[in-house]
Amino acid sequence: MDNNTYIFNFTFTPKKLSEARKHVQKRYEDIDLLTASQISGMRLPKLLELIRQTSEDEIEALARQLKKTDIMVLLYQFPHHMETNETQKKINLLVSLRCNSTIGNYVWGIFQHDYQNIFVQDLLRRLFAVESFSYLNVNNDELLKGIAHALVDKTGLARGMVQIFMNGKMKTEQLLKTLKIKSESPIEDFIMYQMLYGSLNKDDVIRRDGEAFLCQLLDRYPIHSYQELMKIYLEAREHSQFHPKIIEQAVIRLHDPRERMADWEFLSESSLNEVNRWLLEIELQKFFEGDTNRRFEYWKRYLHYITNVVQLKGYNDPKVAFIYFDHFVVVEFGNIGAAYFYHKRGFERFILSRTQQSEFKNKGLSAKENLLKETDKSKNGELLYIHKLGHHGYFDTWTAKFTRHMQEYMDGYFDYLE
């Protein structure tokens, strides 16, 4: 054989022809429905009467005799609520005997708007038995198995489909497209809500779909429904297990509970405390951001005991945080120096109140800081200053010193000195 002789494999994919076929098919499907809608008023009563008079044993013969347009007329006003159960059953049997992709697709669309109707569900079961929902073009065996289970679910097809969305590996967004579920349809709304209701107590669906997608779903619900879902989410977790985007959305929609409690009354007291701890942790984290002495890492240990964190936020105010405990307050400054410890009542009376006066607001940055460093043990008979502790040295060294004092102060022993 000549070495210059080559054999080429040639594959031809008629892309434009396939697109043209789909276009023509879609066009004539619409014509079938249009024709059915035009003749429905005249033809439907006669069809229904014929079906009523036909025994179930003879339905198969009748199905072969009817024209395609007759089947579309039956579907155009399906389901037929005014008919008896027996007649509706015969209609389903008749339609399933003439099953094709156009019929399957049309009934699937009906189901999405009338998903609770038992005869719509029955017809889908019959169609699945004939062609396994070929109109959906599902090539995933696991998904087909899930649909088969959903169809025989005792609680109904819609609730059976919720299990597919809760337990499947495919992302929700892709699953909606694969199953051709229309956006904002009643079935989509039902499945999405029930999926969230049944899965927000765990992380599986959140890991699969991502926080951003879950937030998009949650954002569609009015406050009452949103609160129902967030109750499930929040009461299943401690603050350290919250997902940042989800909890941030909750604080935006329901407001900061420290400032407005009304929208958070749906939560148990313990779960509300966890939300507050998360907010306090974020407040501390922002304040100590970039701190080389790892003060945030230290104070984070006390989140179960910290009752509030307040920062001065006025014009030309120093960077300072007031960290509240039950009976005392720690004043931390942005610049690494010493933390000042005060009795809570004395602090609020003589120092916090000072920050709200016009005299304080008119002073410079350094003068304001000095006014927050009071060292009088008491004023006007009110206990005030406790102690001050520096953060200098190795982390383990200064934190050990702080911890010894904190243990004493939290036990109410404020005279402790090393």
C-alpha positions as CSV (number, residue, x, y, z in Angstrom):
1,M,0.0,0.0,0.0
2,D,1.2,3.5,-0.8
3,N,2.4,5.3,2.4
4,N,0.6,8.4,1.2
5,T,-2.8,6.7,1.2
6,Y,-5.0,7.8,4.2
7,I,-8.3,6.5,5.4
8,F,-10.6,9.1,7.0
9,N,-13.6,8.4,9.3
10,F,-16.4,10.7,8.4
11,T,-19.3,11.4,10.8
12,F,-22.2,13.6,9.8
13,T,-24.5,15.3,12.4
14,P,-27.4,17.0,10.7
15,K,-27.6,19.8,13.3
16,K,-29.7,22.2,11.2
17,L,-32.1,19.5,10.1
18,S,-32.6,18.4,13.8
19,E,-33.3,22.0,14.8
20,A,-35.8,22.3,11.9
21,R,-37.5,19.1,13.0
22,K,-37.9,20.3,16.5
23,H,-39.3,23.6,15.3
24,V,-41.9,22.0,13.1
25,Q,-42.8,19.5,15.8
26,K,-43.3,22.3,18.3
27,R,-45.3,24.3,15.8
28,Y,-47.7,21.5,15.1
29,E,-48.0,20.6,18.8
30,D,-49.3,24.1,19.3
31,I,-51.7,23.8,16.4
32,D,-53.1,20.6,18.0
33,L,-53.8,22.5,21.2
34,L,-55.2,25.5,19.3
35,T,-57.5,23.2,17.3
36,A,-58.6,21.5,20.6
37,S,-59.3,24.8,22.2
38,Q,-61.4,26.0,19.2
39,I,-63.6,22.9,19.0
40,S,-63.6,21.9,22.7
41,G,-67.0,23.6,23.5
42,M,-68.7,21.7,20.7
43,R,-66.8,18.3,20.8
44,L,-66.1,17.8,24.5
45,P,-69.7,17.1,25.7
46,K,-70.1,14.4,23.0
47,L,-66.8,12.8,23.9
48,L,-67.6,12.8,27.6
49,E,-71.0,11.2,27.0
50,L,-69.4,8.6,24.8
51,I,-66.9,7.7,27.5
52,R,-69.6,7.5,30.1
53,Q,-71.5,5.0,28.0
54,T,-68.4,2.9,27.2
55,S,-67.5,0.2,29.7
56,E,-64.0,0.0,31.0
57,D,-63.4,-3.2,29.0
58,E,-64.2,-1.4,25.8
59,I,-62.1,1.7,26.4
60,E,-59.1,0.3,24.6
61,A,-61.2,-0.2,21.4
62,L,-62.6,3.4,21.8
63,A,-59.0,4.7,22.2
64,R,-58.1,3.3,18.8
65,Q,-61.1,4.8,17.1
66,L,-60.7,8.4,18.3
67,K,-58.7,11.0,16.4
68,K,-55.7,12.7,17.8
69,T,-57.7,15.9,18.0
70,D,-60.2,14.2,20.3
71,I,-57.5,13.2,22.7
72,M,-56.3,16.8,22.8
73,V,-59.8,18.0,23.4
74,L,-60.0,15.7,26.4
75,L,-56.7,17.1,27.7
76,Y,-57.5,20.7,27.0
77,Q,-59.9,20.9,30.0
78,F,-58.3,18.1,32.0
79,P,-58.8,17.2,34.8
80,H,-62.6,16.9,34.5
81,H,-63.6,17.8,38.0
82,M,-67.4,17.5,37.4
83,E,-67.2,13.9,36.2
84,T,-67.6,10.9,38.4
85,N,-64.5,9.0,39.6
86,E,-65.4,6.2,37.2
87,T,-65.5,8.5,34.2
88,Q,-62.3,10.2,35.2
89,K,-60.6,6.8,35.6
90,K,-61.8,5.8,32.1
91,I,-60.5,9.1,30.6
92,N,-57.1,8.4,32.1
93,L,-57.1,4.9,30.7
94,L,-58.1,6.1,27.3
95,V,-55.4,8.9,27.2
96,S,-52.6,6.6,28.4
97,L,-53.5,4.2,25.6
98,R,-52.7,7.0,23.1
99,C,-49.6,8.1,25.0
100,N,-46.9,10.0,23.1
101,S,-44.3,12.7,24.1
102,T,-46.8,15.6,23.3
103,I,-49.4,14.1,25.7
104,G,-46.8,13.4,28.4
105,N,-45.4,16.9,28.2
106,Y,-48.8,18.5,28.3
107,V,-50.0,16.4,31.4
108,W,-46.7,17.2,33.1
109,G,-47.5,20.9,32.7
110,I,-51.0,20.4,34.1
111,F,-49.5,18.6,37.1
112,Q,-47.3,21.6,37.9
113,H,-50.3,23.8,38.4
114,D,-52.7,21.1,39.9
115,Y,-50.3,18.8,41.7
116,Q,-52.7,17.7,44.4
117,N,-55.4,16.4,42.0
118,I,-55.4,12.6,42.4
119,F,-56.5,12.0,38.8
120,V,-53.7,14.1,37.4
121,Q,-51.3,12.0,39.5
122,D,-53.0,8.8,38.3
123,L,-52.6,9.7,34.7
124,L,-48.9,10.5,35.2
125,R,-48.4,7.0,36.8
126,R,-50.1,5.4,33.8
127,L,-48.0,7.4,31.3
128,F,-44.8,6.5,33.2
129,A,-45.7,2.8,33.0
130,V,-46.0,3.2,29.2
131,E,-42.9,5.3,28.4
132,S,-41.0,6.2,31.7
133,F,-41.4,10.0,31.1
134,S,-39.4,9.9,27.9
135,Y,-40.6,13.5,27.2
136,L,-38.3,14.6,30.0
137,N,-35.2,13.0,28.4
138,V,-33.9,11.8,31.7
139,N,-30.8,9.7,31.2
140,N,-29.9,9.3,34.9
141,D,-30.9,5.9,36.3
142,E,-30.8,7.1,39.9
143,L,-33.2,9.9,39.0
144,L,-35.5,7.7,37.1
145,K,-35.6,5.3,40.1
146,G,-36.4,8.3,42.3
147,I,-39.3,9.3,40.1
148,A,-40.6,5.8,40.1
149,H,-40.6,5.8,44.0
150,A,-42.2,9.3,44.0
151,L,-45.1,8.1,41.8
152,V,-46.1,5.4,44.3
153,D,-45.5,7.5,47.4
154,K,-48.5,7.1,49.7
155,T,-48.4,10.8,50.6
156,G,-48.7,11.8,46.9
157,L,-46.4,12.5,43.9
158,A,-45.5,16.0,45.0
159,R,-44.2,14.9,48.4
160,G,-42.4,12.0,46.8
161,M,-40.6,14.4,44.6
162,V,-39.5,16.4,47.6
163,Q,-37.5,13.4,48.6
164,I,-35.7,13.5,45.3
165,F,-34.6,17.1,45.9
166,M,-33.7,16.4,49.5
167,N,-31.7,13.2,49.0
168,G,-30.3,13.5,45.5
169,K,-26.7,14.3,44.5
170,M,-27.7,16.6,41.7
171,K,-27.9,20.3,42.6
172,T,-31.4,21.7,42.9
173,E,-31.0,24.2,40.1
174,Q,-29.9,21.5,37.7
175,L,-32.6,19.1,38.9
176,L,-35.3,21.7,38.3
177,K,-34.1,22.1,34.7
178,T,-33.8,18.3,34.1
179,L,-37.3,17.8,35.4
180,K,-38.6,20.7,33.3
181,I,-40.2,22.3,36.4
182,K,-41.4,25.8,35.5
183,S,-40.1,28.7,37.5
184,E,-42.6,30.1,40.0
185,S,-45.1,27.3,39.3
186,P,-47.2,26.0,42.3
187,I,-45.2,22.7,42.2
188,E,-41.9,24.4,42.3
189,D,-43.0,26.6,45.2
190,F,-44.3,23.5,47.1
191,I,-41.1,21.4,46.5
192,M,-38.7,24.2,47.3
193,Y,-40.4,25.1,50.6
194,Q,-40.8,21.4,51.7
195,M,-37.2,20.7,50.7
196,L,-36.0,23.6,52.9
197,Y,-38.4,22.6,55.7
198,G,-37.1,19.1,55.8
199,S,-33.4,19.7,55.3
200,L,-32.4,23.0,57.0
201,N,-31.7,21.1,60.3
202,K,-28.7,19.5,58.5
203,D,-25.9,20.7,56.2
204,D,-26.3,18.2,53.3
205,V,-28.4,20.3,51.0
206,I,-26.5,23.5,52.0
207,R,-23.2,21.8,51.0
208,R,-24.7,20.5,47.8
209,D,-26.3,23.7,46.6
210,G,-24.2,26.4,48.3
211,E,-25.2,29.2,50.7
212,A,-25.8,31.7,47.9
213,F,-28.4,29.5,46.2
214,L,-30.1,28.7,49.6
215,C,-30.3,32.5,50.3
216,Q,-32.0,33.1,47.0
217,L,-34.6,30.5,47.8
218,L,-35.1,31.8,51.4
219,D,-35.4,35.4,50.1
220,R,-38.6,34.6,48.1
221,Y,-40.7,33.8,51.2
222,P,-42.7,36.4,53.2
223,I,-41.7,37.0,56.7
224,H,-43.9,34.4,58.4
225,S,-42.8,31.6,56.1
226,Y,-39.2,32.8,56.3
227,Q,-39.4,32.7,60.1
228,E,-40.7,29.1,60.1
229,L,-37.7,28.0,58.0
230,M,-35.2,30.0,60.0
231,K,-36.5,28.5,63.2
232,I,-35.6,25.0,61.8
233,Y,-32.2,26.2,60.7
234,L,-31.2,28.2,63.9
235,E,-32.6,25.8,66.5
236,A,-30.5,23.0,65.1
237,R,-27.2,24.8,65.5
238,E,-24.9,26.6,67.8
239,H,-23.5,30.0,66.7
240,S,-20.2,28.5,65.6
241,Q,-22.1,26.3,63.1
242,F,-24.0,29.1,61.4
243,H,-23.3,29.7,57.7
244,P,-22.2,33.3,57.2
245,K,-24.4,34.2,54.2
246,I,-27.5,32.6,55.7
247,I,-27.2,34.2,59.1
248,E,-26.3,37.6,57.6
249,Q,-29.4,37.5,55.5
250,A,-31.5,36.7,58.6
251,V,-30.1,39.7,60.5
252,I,-30.8,41.9,57.5
253,R,-34.4,40.7,57.0
254,L,-35.3,40.4,60.7
255,H,-33.0,43.2,62.0
256,D,-30.5,43.0,64.9
257,P,-32.4,41.4,67.8
258,R,-30.5,43.5,70.3
259,E,-32.2,46.6,68.7
260,R,-35.5,45.0,67.6
261,M,-36.8,41.9,69.2
262,A,-40.3,41.7,67.7
263,D,-39.2,39.8,64.6
264,W,-37.2,37.2,66.6
265,E,-39.9,36.1,69.1
266,F,-40.4,32.9,67.0
267,L,-37.1,31.5,68.4
268,S,-36.5,29.7,71.6
269,E,-34.5,31.6,74.2
270,S,-31.4,29.4,73.9
271,S,-31.4,29.8,70.1
272,L,-31.8,33.6,70.3
273,N,-28.8,33.6,72.7
274,E,-26.8,31.8,69.9
275,V,-27.8,34.5,67.4
276,N,-26.7,37.2,69.8
277,R,-23.4,35.3,70.4
278,W,-22.8,35.2,66.7
279,L,-23.4,39.0,66.5
280,L,-21.1,39.6,69.4
281,E,-18.4,37.5,67.8
282,I,-18.7,39.5,64.5
283,E,-18.5,42.7,66.5
284,L,-15.4,41.6,68.3
285,Q,-13.8,40.2,65.1
286,K,-14.3,43.5,63.2
287,F,-12.9,45.5,66.1
288,F,-9.8,43.4,66.5
289,E,-9.2,42.9,62.8
290,G,-5.4,43.0,62.1
291,D,-4.5,42.9,65.8
292,T,-1.1,41.2,66.2
293,N,-1.7,40.2,69.8
294,R,-4.6,38.0,68.9
295,R,-7.0,39.7,71.3
296,F,-10.0,38.5,69.4
297,E,-8.8,34.9,69.8
298,Y,-8.8,35.4,73.6
299,W,-12.1,37.2,74.1
300,K,-13.8,34.7,71.8
301,R,-13.4,32.2,74.6
302,Y,-15.9,34.2,76.7
303,L,-18.7,34.5,74.2
304,H,-21.1,32.5,76.4
305,Y,-20.5,35.1,79.2
306,I,-20.3,38.3,77.2
307,T,-23.7,40.1,77.2
308,N,-22.9,43.0,74.8
309,V,-20.2,44.7,72.8
310,V,-20.5,48.4,72.2
311,Q,-18.2,50.6,70.1
312,L,-18.1,54.4,69.9
313,K,-19.1,55.4,66.4
314,G,-19.3,59.2,66.6
315,Y,-17.2,61.6,64.6
316,N,-13.5,61.6,65.7
317,D,-14.2,59.0,68.4
318,P,-11.4,56.7,69.4
319,K,-11.4,53.1,68.4
320,V,-12.7,51.5,71.6
321,A,-14.9,48.5,72.5
322,F,-16.9,48.2,75.7
323,I,-17.2,44.4,76.4
324,Y,-20.0,43.8,78.8
325,F,-20.2,40.9,81.4
326,D,-22.9,40.5,84.0
327,H,-21.3,42.6,86.7
328,F,-18.3,44.3,85.0
329,V,-17.2,45.9,81.8
330,V,-13.8,45.6,80.0
331,V,-12.7,48.6,77.9
332,E,-10.4,47.6,75.0
333,F,-8.6,50.2,72.8
334,G,-7.7,49.8,69.1
335,N,-4.1,50.5,69.9
336,I,-2.5,47.8,72.0
337,G,-2.0,49.0,75.5
338,A,-4.0,48.1,78.6
339,A,-7.5,46.8,79.0
340,Y,-9.4,48.6,81.8
341,F,-11.8,46.7,84.0
342,Y,-14.8,48.6,85.6
343,H,-17.8,47.7,87.8
344,K,-20.8,47.7,85.4
345,R,-23.0,50.2,87.3
346,G,-20.2,52.6,87.9
347,F,-19.0,52.4,84.3
348,E,-22.5,53.2,82.9
349,R,-23.0,56.1,85.4
350,F,-19.6,57.8,85.1
351,I,-17.9,56.7,81.9
352,L,-20.5,55.6,79.4
353,S,-22.7,58.6,80.2
354,R,-19.6,60.8,79.7
355,T,-19.3,59.7,76.0
356,Q,-22.8,61.1,75.3
357,Q,-22.0,64.6,76.6
358,S,-21.2,67.5,74.3
359,E,-18.0,68.2,76.2
360,F,-16.7,64.8,75.3
361,K,-17.7,65.1,71.6
362,N,-15.8,68.4,71.3
363,K,-12.5,67.0,72.6
364,G,-9.6,65.5,70.5
365,L,-8.9,61.8,70.0
366,S,-6.2,61.6,72.7
367,A,-8.3,63.5,75.3
368,K,-11.3,61.3,74.6
369,E,-9.2,58.1,75.2
370,N,-7.9,59.6,78.5
371,L,-11.5,60.2,79.7
372,L,-12.1,56.4,79.3
373,K,-9.2,55.5,81.5
374,E,-10.6,56.4,84.9
375,T,-8.6,55.0,87.9
376,D,-10.8,56.1,90.8
377,K,-11.9,53.1,92.8
378,S,-15.2,54.7,93.4
379,K,-17.2,57.9,92.8
380,N,-20.0,59.3,94.9
381,G,-20.2,56.0,96.8
382,E,-20.4,54.0,93.5
383,L,-17.8,51.3,92.8
384,L,-16.0,52.1,89.6
385,Y,-12.4,51.1,88.7
386,I,-11.3,47.5,89.2
387,H,-7.9,47.0,87.5
388,K,-6.0,47.4,84.3
389,L,-4.0,44.7,82.5
390,G,-1.6,45.0,79.6
391,H,-1.3,42.7,76.5
392,H,2.4,42.8,76.2
393,G,4.6,39.7,75.8
394,Y,3.9,36.3,74.4
395,F,0.3,35.3,73.8
396,D,0.3,32.5,76.4
397,T,1.9,34.8,79.0
398,W,-0.6,37.7,78.8
399,T,-3.6,35.5,78.3
400,A,-2.7,33.4,81.4
401,K,-2.6,36.6,83.4
402,F,-5.9,37.8,82.0
403,T,-7.6,34.4,82.7
404,R,-6.5,34.4,86.3
405,H,-8.1,37.8,86.8
406,M,-11.2,36.9,84.8
407,Q,-11.9,33.8,86.9
408,E,-11.9,35.9,90.1
409,Y,-13.9,38.7,88.6
410,M,-16.6,36.4,87.2
411,D,-16.9,34.8,90.7
412,G,-17.4,38.3,92.1
413,Y,-14.0,38.7,93.8
414,F,-12.9,42.1,92.5
415,D,-10.1,42.7,95.0
416,Y,-7.9,40.1,93.4
417,L,-4.3,41.2,92.9
418,E,-1.3,39.1,91.7
